[in-house]
Amino acid sequence: MTETSGSAVSVRGLKKVFGKVEAVKGIDFEVAPGEVFGFLGPNGAGKTTTISMLCTLARPSGGTALVAGHDVVRERDEVRRNIGLVFQDPTLDGYLTAEQNLRFHAELYGLPRALVGERIRQVMEMVALWDRKDGKVMTFSGGMKRRLEIARGLLHSPRVLFLDEPTVGLDPQTRSAIWGYINKLRRTEDITIFMTTHYMDEAEYCDRIAIIDHGEIVVIDSPEALKASVGKDRVQIQTGDDEAAIGALRERFGVEAAVHEGQVTFAVPSGEQFVPRLFAELGVPIKSVSVSRPSLDDVFMSYTGTTIRDAESDAGGANQWMRAMARR
Ligand SMILES: Nc1ncnc2c1ncn2[C@@H]1O[C@H](COP(=O)(O)OP(=O)(O)OP(=O)(O)O)[C@@H](O)[C@H]1O
C-alpha cells in the first residue's frame, strides 16, 4: 500500500533515541521531486542518524517518514528499491574491478541483464571512470572510490539518491569534481538528491538546506534566502589603533566589534551606508575597509549562536564579532 504525498521525502515528527541520547528530536520537512536538499550541521548534530532512518537502516523511535511515497518502516523494500546510497564508509570490494563491483550491485537489485552493460557504461562515464573500468578498486584513489560509489548508487535509476558527506576527506580539487558530477546528475537524471554536509561551501550548491543542530532543525530555506534573512553585512577595517576603534564603535555607533583575522570586524544592517559615517565619525585613522554580504557561516551563527567550527571543536571563545551578529 502506498501513500503518495507528492514529495520525494516527507518527514513528520521523526525521532531517534539511543539510550539517553536524543539524536533526532522530532523533525519535520519535505523534499520536492528533483530538488537537491542539504542537511547542514556540525558533527553529532544528527545528520547520519536522520539519513539512516530515511534509508531504512535505522528504525525511528517516533514519527513518520515517506521516501518516494513509501513508509520507511512499513514499506522498507519499496523504499530500498527506490533509493541509492552513498555513505561515508566505503563499501566497495577492493579485490574486484570497478565494473565487477557495479555488476554485483546490478545483480543484487535484479536489474534486467540486457540493460546492465549499457547502464554501467552510462553511470561510469558520468563520473569519468569508464576508462578505468578494468582497474581493481584497491588501486583507486579516495576520490575515484567516491566517484565509483556515486556511480553504483545511481545504477538502478533510483528516484532519491542519499549522499552522506559525499566529499568528506577529499582534497579541494576532487571535491569540486564530485560536485561537477552531482550537478551533471541533476540535469541528466530524473532524481532527487538528499545530502548531508558540514561544509558551508557545499551547502551553497543545494536548492534548499535545513540547518540541523543538536537533533533539531533550526531553519529551512534556500541558501540565498537564508543569507538575506541574516540582514547584516560584515565590515572589516584596518586601523592604526584597534582598541581605540573598538571603543569608538561601541560609544559612537552602539556597535560591538572584535579583532578577527587581524582586522576590526563587526556587523551592520547596510555596510555601504555605514562606511561613509565611519570615516567621518570614528575619530581613529582607518587604513582600509571591506564590506561583505552574509555567508552561510553567518547564517549558521545567526540561527545557532555558534560557528559550525566552534560547534565541532567546542573550542568556543573565537569569533566574538559573529556572536555580536547573532544578537539580532
Ligand atoms: N548507534 C548509536 N548509539 C548511540 N549514540 C549514537 C549512535 N549513533 C549516533 N549516536 C549519537 O547521536 C548523535 C547524532 O549522531 P549523528 O552521527 O547522527 O551525527 P552527525 O550529524 O551525522 O555527525 P557526523 O557528521 O559526525 O556523522 C550523537 O550524539 C551521536 O553520538
The ligand as an ORCA input file, in Angstrom:
! r2SCAN-3c Opt
* xyz 0 1
  N      24.407      3.885     17.411
  C      24.468      4.896     18.278
  N      24.425      4.683     19.618
  C      24.460      5.694     20.490
  N      24.524      7.003     20.143
  C      24.573      7.274     18.830
  C      24.540      6.248     17.828
  N      24.579      6.849     16.616
  C      24.634      8.174     16.841
  N      24.622      8.438     18.167
  C      24.647      9.767     18.777
  O      23.619     10.535     18.188
  C      24.057     11.875     17.962
  C      23.938     12.215     16.490
  O      24.916     11.497     15.744
  P      24.995     11.514     14.148
  O      26.044     10.531     13.729
  O      23.649     11.357     13.576
  O      25.504     12.992     13.874
  P      26.017     13.618     12.524
  O      25.404     14.952     12.439
  O      25.777     12.701     11.393
  O      27.566     13.752     12.759
  P      28.751     13.181     11.843
  O      28.929     14.185     10.785
  O      29.899     13.146     12.819
  O      28.360     11.829     11.360
  C      25.460     11.942     18.518
  O      25.382     12.425     19.839
  C      25.929     10.518     18.489
  O      26.906     10.288     19.473
*
